[in-house]
Each structure stands twice: as structure tokens, then as C-alpha cells.
Amino acid sequence: MEKVKTADDSVTLYSDKYKETFHTMSGAIEESFKKFVEPCNLKPGMTILEIGFGLGYNCLAAIHSIKKIKIIALEKDKEVLEAMQDLEVLDKFKADFEIVKIAAKNLHYKDDNIKIMIILGDAVDTIKELNEEFDAVFLDAFSPPKNPELWTLEFFKDVKKLMKKDAVLATYSYARKVRENLTNAGFSVRDGPVVGRRSPSTLAFNES
Ligand SMILES: C[S@@+](CC[C@H](N)C(=O)[O-])C[C@H]1O[C@@H](n2cnc3c(N)ncnc32)[C@H](O)[C@@H]1O
């Protein structure tokens, strides 16, 4: 997987399997903060579900922003967890990224304030084994055409079952079909922030 520098100076990887970069070229780490962490309005003590751990940047942004947090991340590719160990981040993120790297190496990390657990396997299956209630969900798969199993109505229904009332799901995709599946799964869908392009991202609220 080749390293690619993005516009905020953070580095992402190009996935040979999916023929896509792991993040937007307008800024990999910026995307984690602006499209995932900030719109979810996270509070200390919250529990987050990350779908697609990838290079761990969403986890990094979450623990950098909220000092007491629990994250459960789903990831199917062990190679990705190994590849992210070689990545470097800006000095201000280094300490937190070391924590994320430990989590990726051991599949878990725990201190007095931060708990990260990574569940290896296909999220379509592992989501069904979770027995946890989430305050927020980061849905960060590759694009719907390349990674279709994580954007289906059935998968969204499984995700919604695990979310607390008024919990929010954030995703970068604004595809019509994705929003239609989220709506049919029972979410209230709204525009998320516009970052690095003209279209908004998507926020889906579990209001029922
Ligand atoms: C766009 S990347 C995620 C980027 C990541 N959130 C970050 O902050 O660096 C998508 C990730 O989803 C993983 N993935 C794709 N299909 C999956 C599946 N069915 N189950 C679990 N993980 C999957 C890929 O291996 C990849 O690491």
C-alpha cells in the first residue's frame, strides 16, 4: 500500500485491494475531525462505534478531542493494522497516535480514561455479536461501489439496533442510495458539514 500525502500534510495509504485512498485527498486527518468527530458532538464518557478502523485516524481524532472515551472498532484486514504502524503524524498528534498504534497491534488498549477494542472480521457478521449501546457511530467504509456490504439497508438496521436514542451516525458519503437506505432503516437523515468539496457529508439520527 503506497503512502500518499494529502492537502493538510497528513499521509494516507492507497489500497491496492479497493483501488481507493483511505481518506480524501483534501486532508486525511482533517476529515476525521471535521466529518466524524466534530459533528457527533462527543462528550466525555461516551461510547463510539467505528466501522472501518483503517489507519486509526478517526480513533486518533476522537481521543485527541475527548479525554475520556470508549471506542469499539470493526476492521476486517489485519494487513491494514500492520501498515498503519509505519505512519507518522504531526507532533501534536504523536502521543495519541502511539495509543492508537498500541490498540492496532494488540487489538485493545486501556488506561484510566481511554478504552479501545478492535474486532477483526467482516463487520456484516461482527456487528451481530456486539452487545453494547453506542452514543455515536463513525461509518467509514470505502466508497459504496467498492465496499457495498457496509452500505446496505440490512447492515444499517443492525447498526441502528445498537445505538442509543438520539445517537448519531456520521459518514462522509452523501450518495442518494446511502441516504435512502439510512432513511428506510429508520434514521432521520440530515446534511453534515461540507469539507473539502461541494457536497455535504451525512448525519443520521436514531430518533425512534
Ligand atoms: C476508508 S477505510 C477507513 C479509514 C479509517 N476510518 C481511518 O480513520 O483511518 C475503510 C476500512 O474499512 C475496512 N473494511 C472494508 N470492508 C470491511 C468489512 N466488510 N468489515 C470490516 N472492515 C471492512 C477496510 O479494510 C478499511 O480499513
The ligand as a Gaussian input file, in Angstrom:
#p B3LYP/6-31G(d) Opt

LIG

0 1
 C      -11.920000       4.149000       4.314000
 S      -11.072000       2.987000       5.280000
 C      -11.301000       3.564000       6.956000
 C      -10.409000       4.698000       7.393000
 C      -10.356000       4.810000       8.902000
 N      -11.635000       5.028000       9.497000
 C       -9.363000       5.809000       9.410000
 O       -9.731000       6.657000      10.235000
 O       -8.197000       5.734000       9.040000
 C      -12.187000       1.601000       5.279000
 C      -11.768000       0.462000       6.159000
 O      -12.835000      -0.489000       6.213000
 C      -12.298000      -1.791000       6.194000
 N      -13.351000      -2.691000       5.699000
 C      -13.817000      -2.808000       4.431000
 N      -14.805000      -3.713000       4.366000
 C      -14.973000      -4.183000       5.617000
 C      -15.846000      -5.137000       6.196000
 N      -16.751000      -5.775000       5.465000
 N      -15.749000      -5.372000       7.522000
 C      -14.839000      -4.714000       8.291000
 N      -13.987000      -3.791000       7.795000
 C      -14.044000      -3.527000       6.485000
 C      -11.110000      -1.685000       5.251000
 O      -10.202000      -2.740000       5.449000
 C      -10.563000      -0.309000       5.627000
 O       -9.594000      -0.420000       6.626000

